Amino acid sequence: MIDKEKVMAAVKLFLEGIGEDPNREGLLETPERVARMCEDIFGGMSEDPGMHLSKQFPAQSSELVIEKDITFFSTCEHHLLPFFGKAHIAYIPDGKVVGLSKLPRTVEVFARRPQIQEQMTIQIADAVESNLAAKGVMVMIEAEHTCLTMRGVKKPGTKTITMATRGLFVENQERQKMFLEAVKSC
Ligand code: ZN
């Protein structure tokens, strides 16, 4: 749970720290606004990804399931600046599948936390693998980090790509290629 009082006090102090006057009209409600926003953008911290993946349906199929272009917004834990992009998830079921909305919800749980892209990729792969007992999982995330584009080296458009493989995807170049090609096609 977000401690709104603490966030509000911190935002006020932060504004003072950068040389602002937290009592000037435009900033008066900023601490309260930021605290409310934190409930949204960091709300994933109090959520268990298993909650979305626990409702499963039996399926005979053990063929590849791919859900791609899952848009997400997250916050880089090193700079507290946004990073955003698309997550792509593939899994090979072992007798059970989840509803199609559940994978995007799982992405949300991990995106709505202070995060680094590498870790988020692994967390999604592990959550799908363990909750679904899937035979194989592959996750690819492509994202733009505003800490790279609006500060520091300032290279807008730079994309960071991370991948994680589990089970039957590990060391199986053919399967990985199939997934990456599906992600590329429209
Ligand atoms: Zn950063």
Residues whose N, C-alpha, C, O or C-beta is under 5 A from the ligand:
A	BS01	ZN	C76 H78 H79 C147
